[in-house]
Amino acid sequence: MYQNKIALTPQEILEKEFKIDTRGYRLKEVDQFLDTIIGDYEQFFSIINSLEQEKADLLAEVMKLKQELRSVKTNVEIAKNSDVPEVTNVDIMRRLSRLEKIVYGSEKENDE
């Protein structure tokens, strides 16, 4: 994505040749400076590629979470619109009490 906006690649910097003048720059200094620039560019490309991959991973995760959210909202709507009466803790305790009476009541009969 960002590679389209960057004018030079590390390879283009490496292959760049300058015309030599009688009063030109010292070639060794220019080469050392260009080597530093090449290293920076390679690092930039590496960072950009890793960030692009991270962005793609995060977008995929966002899409997955949005789908899960839609699913949960749908399930909530279905639960709200169903005709099943709401179950409370008191209802659960009553049912548990009845089950205990049935289970323990039958054990007492078996013991006798």
Secondary structure, 3 states (H helix, E strand, C coil): CHHHHCCCCHHHHHHCCCCCCCCCCCHHHHHHHHHHHHHHHHHHHHHHHHHHHHHHHHHHHHHHHHHHHHHHHHHHHHHHHCCCCCCCHHHHHHHHHHHHHHHHHHHHHHHC
